[in-house]
Amino acid sequence: MGTVEKAAASVEISEPLLQQVDDDDDSKNKDLPDEEFIPDWKHQITFRGLLVSALLGVLFCIITHKLNLTVGIIPSLNVAAGLLGFFFVKSWTALLSKLGLSVHPFTRQENTVIQTCVVACYGLAFSGGFGSYMLSMDEKTYKLIGEDYPGNRAEDVKNPGLLWMMGFTFVVSFLGLFSLVPLRKVMVLDYKLTYPSGTATAMLINSFHTSSGAELASKQVSCLGKYLSISFFWSCFKWFFSGVGDSCGFDNFPSLGLALYKNTFYFDFSPTYIGCGLICPHIVNCSVLLGAIISWGFLWPFVSRHAGDWYPADLGANDFKGLYGYKVFVAISLILGDGLYNLIKIIAITFKETCKISTRQKDLPIFKEVLDSETSKRLLEEKKRDEVFLKDRIPFWFAASGYVGLAAISTATIPIIFPPLKWYLVLCSYIIAPALAFCNSYGTGLTDWNLASTYGKIGLFIFASLVGSNGGVIAGLAACGVMMSIVSTAADLMQDFKTGYLTLSSARSMFVSQLVGTAMGCVIAPLTFWLFWRAFDIGSPDSPYKAPYAIIYREMAILGIQGFSELPKHCLELCLFFFAVAVAVNFLRDVTPKRVSQFIPIPMAMAVPFYIGAYFAIDMFVGTVILFVWERLNRKDAEDYAGAVASGLICGDGIWTIPSAVLSIFRINPPICMYFGPSSSS
């Protein structure tokens, strides 16, 4: 999938979002603190906010690319986006105030717009396929699979190019925003979907704009800055010892011994992965480590002992007819088993809950005329939020015409970029996409699981098999991008509508900020990827930037055309076994009590180290151990500052990527190669 799914959680608003206000009494309205005034939707979108969004978009796109091209696990950076947006604008307004200049107050609505814009921008670094389906088309991935591999044709190659990547991103990324806009009232007000991440983000932003919350936010920003500096300078220090190639430096430190190092078990001192371990839930980190132990501790050594019997012993390390094939296809099996199970579950939940809507409406509680003050206050807050949310309407004709117009442009353009994907196939995908977008958005609202990549993989298989051997690989990968972009952006938009609803932000400002953030992402995401592409050896199995999902997605496309006939001996049996394991484990997680299911691993997270290696699992486990101990020593401090520490570690390492890439472009190599090997006496 490429992202760590966040555990579903029911989030409640524990503090009132508004004071009790009589809307018809202007004198009372004037007595409210500044943050309680709700600016017009046009004033919620400011130049300073868009400038901060662009700067943070660049940073977060770089971080997302780095994670996507190394391990494929991307934690949620929404908290960091909201926190850094608050910090930059507050710092700017404070500076101008000291200079005696007049500034507009920084409202929660503007903070929400910044966060929405940033998330829309860096979201395209993932859904744009720069580390998955788009990179699967390049010549290096084609050669890694093998030029003589059945179904892997030289004609099915399209190397990354800045212009065509920008063009493709532009024509597919906006449709999801228009597909479900008419249903925003149904999803947020009628169904009252939780959207846990959106609700949590709203609570965070609301807390920033109170006196106590602003003080805590200031401390969190200071903490983030400290660990960002530590991470940046540590990454800089590591660079001096990393030498030429990929076998030197702290990234290849045999911290657990040389024997375990050969099986990729070592701690590589990566601030990014430690930060991921601090952000991701404990069960995700433990699942990753369990997957590493099962695969690199037992399964791959067992398969290796059958070299010469199950597969030719003289094959290269990256030959799909050997051990490499087992690694890729078993990982695919776990991913598909987990993804398909959750897809069916979410569709079933969606259907069940939709059928209950009419019953819920009939059984609404009847309130008495006399209500206690607390209930009256809560109802007043809800009424105010409903009014603000419905005030600035987005006309149905605008959404419908926008979708149809963009679909027409995309239907005409995509076959020019990818000739094997014919216009009628693109049109078919756009006809069924809104229904899939609804399912994904509804499921995200219930469980916080965005299954966009699963819908993309289904599209990949279907269109690859429809087109067949003559261009099916490219057609399947391109169709995957179309489906993934629509369902992902639609779910993100509904999540942002929920955040806007709880922060009293205009739905129109949310929609416009999503459009602006998406437009930024269509430029920034390809440009930042191009920096990586020109500076580093992307896609090589021996490179830090292995781009693990590039191989996996291309193999899925080939599998959709060729079937299973070319798999190594017993590989199909292993794949079926692990597919069944993924389904069974997910079923156990659903039927067992929460006190038991919270300890059952997540197959999707287990799959990642099967292909990549165990080293990053060690780093993430170190992060989760630090968080576990911190929570036991001081739970409140851990809740307040763990996200800031993690974001600082990830951002600092991500920022170092920029000077590192510049040095690489100018062929300036590290001066020292720190290498470890057995002593001469051993």
Residue pairs with C-beta under 8 A, 6 or more apart in sequence:
1 335
1 338
1 339
1 451
1 453
1 454
1 604
2 68
2 72
2 73
2 74
2 126
2 131
2 132
2 453
2 549
3 73
3 74
3 75
3 126
3 450
3 453
4 73
4 74
4 75
4 76
4 276
4 280
4 281
4 284
4 605
5 448
5 449
5 450
5 602
5 604
6 76
6 196
6 197
6 281
6 448
6 449
7 281
7 283
7 448
8 196
8 446
8 447
8 448
8 449
9 196
9 200
9 448
10 194
10 196
11 194
11 196
11 199
11 200
11 203
13 199
13 203
13 502
14 203
15 206
15 207
16 377
16 378
16 381
17 206
17 381
17 385
17 502
17 503
17 504
18 36
18 380
18 381
18 384
18 504
19 32
19 36
20 376
20 377
20 380
21 28
21 29
21 32
21 36
21 380
21 384
22 28
23 29
23 384
29 37
34 105
34 107
35 105
35 107
35 108
35 209
35 210
37 107
38 109
38 388
38 504
39 107
39 109
39 110
40 506
41 392
41 506
41 508
41 509
41 512
42 509
43 104
44 107
44 109
44 110
44 112
44 113
44 505
44 506
44 509
45 110
45 113
45 509
45 512
45 513
45 516
46 104
46 110
46 113
48 89
48 92
49 85
49 89
49 110
49 113
49 114
49 117
50 117
50 516
52 85
52 88
52 89
52 92
52 114
53 85
53 113
53 114
53 117
53 118
53 121
53 513
53 516
53 517
53 520
54 121
54 520
54 524
55 88
56 81
56 84
56 85
56 88
56 114
56 118
56 121
57 117
57 118
57 121
57 122
57 517
57 520
57 521
57 524
58 524
58 528
59 651
59 654
59 655
60 77
60 80
60 81
60 118
60 121
60 122
60 125
61 121
61 122
61 124
61 125
61 521
61 524
61 525
61 528
61 529
62 528
62 531
62 654
62 655
62 657
62 658
63 77
63 122
63 272
63 650
63 651
63 654
64 74
64 77
64 122
64 125
64 126
65 125
65 130
65 131
65 525
65 528
65 529
65 532
66 272
66 532
66 545
66 653
66 654
66 657
67 73
67 74
67 75
67 272
67 276
68 74
68 125
68 126
68 130
68 131
68 132
68 547
68 549
69 130
69 131
69 532
69 538
69 545
69 546
69 547
70 272
70 544
70 545
70 546
70 616
71 273
71 548
71 608
71 612
71 616
72 131
72 132
72 548
72 549
72 608
72 612
73 276
73 280
73 288
73 605
73 608
73 616
74 126
75 275
75 276
75 279
75 280
75 646
75 650
76 197
76 279
77 119
77 122
77 647
77 650
78 115
78 119
78 197
78 201
79 201
79 204
79 643
79 647
80 224
80 643
80 647
80 650
80 651
81 114
81 115
81 118
81 119
81 122
82 111
82 114
82 115
82 201
82 204
82 205
82 208
83 204
83 208
83 217
83 220
83 221
83 224
83 643
83 644
83 647
84 221
84 224
84 647
85 111
85 114
85 115
85 118
86 106
86 111
86 205
86 208
86 217
86 221
87 217
87 221
89 106
89 110
89 111
89 114
90 106
90 214
92 103
93 103
93 104
93 105
93 106
96 102
96 103
97 103
107 209
108 205
108 206
108 208
108 209
108 503
108 504
108 505
109 503
109 504
109 505
109 506
109 509
111 205
111 208
111 209
111 503
112 202
112 205
112 499
112 500
112 503
112 505
112 510
113 505
113 509
113 510
113 513
115 201
115 205
115 499
116 496
116 499
116 500
116 510
116 513
116 514
116 517
117 513
117 514
117 516
117 517
117 520
118 517
119 492
119 496
119 517
120 489
120 492
120 496
120 513
120 514
120 516
120 517
120 518
120 520
120 521
121 517
121 518
121 520
121 521
121 524
121 525
122 521
122 525
123 488
123 489
123 492
123 521
124 169
124 173
124 518
124 521
124 522
124 525
125 521
125 525
125 528
125 529
126 488
127 173
127 452
127 484
127 485
127 488
127 489
128 134
128 165
128 169
128 173
128 481
128 485
128 521
128 525
128 526
128 529
129 135
129 477
129 480
129 481
129 484
130 165
130 525
130 526
130 529
131 547
131 549
131 550
132 453
132 549
132 550
132 552
132 553
133 456
133 460
133 477
133 478
133 480
133 481
133 484
133 553
134 160
134 165
134 168
134 477
134 481
135 141
135 160
135 538
135 539
135 547
135 549
135 550
136 477
136 549
136 550
136 551
136 553
136 554
136 557
137 156
137 157
137 158
137 159
137 473
137 474
137 477
137 554
138 157
138 158
138 159
138 160
138 539
138 550
139 157
139 159
140 538
140 539
140 540
141 539
141 547
141 550
141 551
141 554
142 152
142 154
142 156
142 157
142 554
144 318
144 539
144 541
144 551
145 152
145 320
145 551
145 554
145 555
145 558
146 152
146 319
146 320
146 321
147 154
149 320
149 321
149 558
149 566
150 558
150 562
150 565
150 566
151 469
151 473
151 558
151 561
151 562
151 566
152 473
152 554
152 558
153 469
153 473
155 471
156 420
156 471
156 472
156 473
156 474
158 164
158 418
158 474
160 529
160 530
160 533
162 526
162 527
162 530
164 417
165 526
165 529
166 522
166 523
166 526
167 413
167 417
168 414
168 417
168 481
169 521
169 522
169 525
169 526
170 522
171 406
171 409
171 410
171 413
171 414
172 410
172 414
172 481
172 482
172 485
172 486
173 485
173 489
173 518
173 521
173 522
174 402
174 406
174 489
174 515
174 518
175 403
175 406
175 407
175 410
175 430
175 433
175 485
175 486
175 489
176 433
176 437
176 485
176 486
176 487
176 488
176 489
176 490
176 492
176 493
177 489
177 490
177 493
177 511
177 514
177 515
177 518
178 399
178 400
178 402
178 403
178 406
179 403
179 433
179 434
179 437
179 486
179 490
180 187
180 434
180 437
180 438
180 441
180 490
180 493
180 494
181 394
181 399
181 493
181 511
182 394
182 396
182 399
182 400
183 438
184 394
184 494
184 497
184 507
185 389
185 390
187 193
187 441
187 442
187 445
187 494
187 497
188 389
188 494
188 497
188 498
188 501
189 386
189 389
189 390
189 501
190 357
191 353
191 357
191 442
191 445
193 442
193 445
193 446
193 494
193 498
194 445
194 446
194 448
194 498
195 444
195 445
195 448
195 494
195 495
195 498
195 499
196 448
197 448
197 495
198 494
198 495
198 496
198 497
198 498
198 499
198 502
199 498
199 499
199 502
201 499
202 498
202 499
202 500
202 501
202 502
202 503
203 502
205 499
205 503
206 213
206 502
206 503
207 213
207 216
207 217
208 214
208 217
216 640
219 640
219 641
220 640
220 641
220 643
220 644
221 644
223 641
223 644
223 645
223 648
224 644
224 645
224 647
224 648
224 651
225 648
226 648
227 644
227 645
227 648
227 649
227 652
228 647
228 648
228 649
228 651
228 652
228 655
229 648
229 652
230 271
230 648
230 649
230 652
231 271
231 275
231 648
231 649
231 650
231 651
231 652
231 653
231 656
232 652
232 653
232 655
232 656
233 652
234 269
234 271
234 652
235 271
235 652
235 653
235 656
235 660
236 656
236 659
238 249
238 250
238 251
238 269
239 249
239 656
239 660
239 663
239 670
240 670
240 671
240 672
241 248
241 249
241 250
241 670
241 672
241 673
241 674
242 248
242 249
242 250
242 251
242 670
242 673
242 674
243 249
243 669
243 670
243 672
243 673
243 674
243 675
244 669
244 670
244 673
245 673
246 252
246 542
246 543
246 544
247 675
248 670
248 672
248 673
248 674
248 675
249 670
249 673
249 674
250 268
250 269
250 674
251 268
251 269
251 270
251 544
252 261
252 266
252 268
252 675
252 676
253 266
253 267
253 268
253 269
253 676
254 260
254 261
254 266
254 676
255 266
255 267
256 265
256 266
256 267
256 618
258 676
258 677
258 678
260 266
261 676
263 296
263 297
263 300
263 301
263 614
264 292
264 296
264 613
264 614
264 615
265 292
265 296
265 297
265 614
265 615
265 618
266 615
266 618
267 615
267 618
267 619
267 622
268 615
268 616
268 618
268 619
269 619
270 616
270 619
270 653
271 649
271 650
271 652
271 653
272 649
272 650
272 653
272 654
273 616
273 619
273 620
273 623
274 619
274 620
274 622
274 623
274 626
274 649
275 623
275 645
275 646
275 647
275 648
275 649
275 650
275 653
276 619
276 620
276 623
276 646
276 650
277 285
277 619
277 620
277 621
277 622
277 623
277 624
277 626
277 627
277 646
278 623
278 624
278 626
278 627
278 642
278 643
278 645
278 646
278 649
279 642
279 643
279 646
279 647
279 650
280 620
280 623
280 624
282 624
282 627
282 628
283 598
283 599
283 600
283 601
283 602
284 602
284 605
285 617
285 620
285 621
285 623
285 624
286 601
286 621
286 624
287 601
287 602
287 603
287 605
287 606
288 605
288 606
288 608
288 609
288 616
288 617
288 620
288 621
289 609
289 614
289 617
289 618
289 620
289 621
290 601
290 606
291 334
291 601
291 605
291 606
291 607
291 608
291 609
291 610
291 617
292 609
292 613
292 614
292 617
292 618
293 614
294 606
294 610
295 327
295 330
295 609
295 610
295 614
296 609
296 613
296 614
297 614
299 330
299 610
300 323
300 326
300 327
303 310
303 323
303 326
304 323
307 313
307 322
307 323
309 569
310 568
310 569
310 570
311 321
311 322
311 323
311 325
311 568
311 569
312 321
312 322
315 321
315 322
315 323
316 322
317 323
317 324
317 541
318 324
318 541
319 325
320 328
320 555
321 566
321 568
322 568
324 541
325 567
325 568
325 571
326 568
326 571
326 574
327 610
327 611
328 551
328 552
328 555
328 611
329 555
329 567
329 571
329 574
329 575
330 571
330 574
330 575
330 578
330 610
331 552
331 607
331 608
331 610
331 611
332 552
332 555
332 556
332 559
332 575
333 574
333 575
333 576
333 578
333 579
333 582
334 578
334 579
334 581
334 582
334 603
334 604
334 606
334 607
334 610
335 457
335 552
335 604
335 607
336 457
336 579
336 582
337 578
337 579
337 580
337 581
337 582
337 583
337 586
337 603
338 582
338 586
338 602
338 603
338 604
338 607
339 451
339 453
339 454
339 457
339 604
340 454
340 583
341 582
341 583
341 586
341 587
342 449
342 451
342 454
342 586
343 451
343 454
343 455
343 458
345 586
345 590
346 439
346 440
346 442
346 443
346 446
346 447
346 449
346 451
347 439
347 443
349 443
349 446
349 447
350 438
350 439
350 442
350 443
350 446
353 442
353 446
354 442
367 375
367 379
371 379
384 504
385 501
385 502
385 504
388 501
388 504
388 505
388 506
389 497
389 500
389 501
389 507
390 507
391 506
392 506
392 507
392 508
392 509
393 507
393 508
394 507
394 508
394 511
403 434
407 427
407 430
410 426
410 430
410 482
411 423
411 426
411 427
411 430
412 423
414 421
414 423
414 426
414 478
414 482
415 421
415 422
415 423
415 426
417 478
418 474
418 475
418 478
419 471
420 467
420 470
420 471
420 472
420 474
420 475
420 478
421 463
421 467
421 474
421 475
421 478
421 479
422 475
425 463
425 466
425 467
425 475
425 479
426 479
426 482
429 459
429 463
429 479
429 482
429 483
430 482
430 486
433 482
433 483
433 486
433 487
436 455
436 483
436 486
436 487
437 486
437 487
437 490
437 491
438 490
440 450
440 451
440 452
440 455
440 487
440 488
440 490
440 491
441 487
441 490
441 491
441 493
441 494
443 449
443 451
444 450
444 451
444 491
444 494
444 495
445 494
445 495
445 498
450 488
450 491
450 492
451 487
452 484
452 487
452 488
452 491
453 484
455 483
455 484
455 487
456 480
456 481
456 483
456 484
456 487
457 480
457 553
457 556
458 483
459 476
459 479
459 480
459 482
459 483
459 484
460 476
460 477
460 479
460 480
460 553
460 556
460 557
460 560
461 476
461 556
461 559
461 560
462 476
462 479
462 560
463 472
463 475
463 476
463 478
463 479
463 480
464 472
464 473
464 475
464 476
464 477
464 479
464 556
464 557
464 558
464 560
464 561
465 472
465 476
465 560
465 561
466 472
466 475
467 475
467 476
468 561
469 561
469 562
472 557
472 560
472 561
473 554
473 557
473 558
473 561
476 556
476 557
476 560
476 561
477 553
477 554
477 557
480 553
489 514
489 518
492 514
493 510
493 511
493 514
496 510
496 513
496 514
497 507
497 510
499 505
499 510
500 506
500 507
500 509
500 510
501 507
531 658
531 661
532 538
532 545
532 657
532 661
534 661
534 665
535 660
535 661
535 662
535 664
535 665
536 543
536 544
536 545
536 661
536 664
537 543
537 545
538 545
538 547
539 545
539 546
539 547
539 550
540 546
546 612
548 608
548 611
548 612
551 611
552 611
564 572
567 575
581 603
582 603
582 604
582 607
585 600
585 601
585 602
585 603
586 603
588 597
588 600
589 597
589 600
589 602
590 597
592 600
609 616
609 617
623 646
627 638
627 642
630 637
630 638
630 642
631 638
631 639
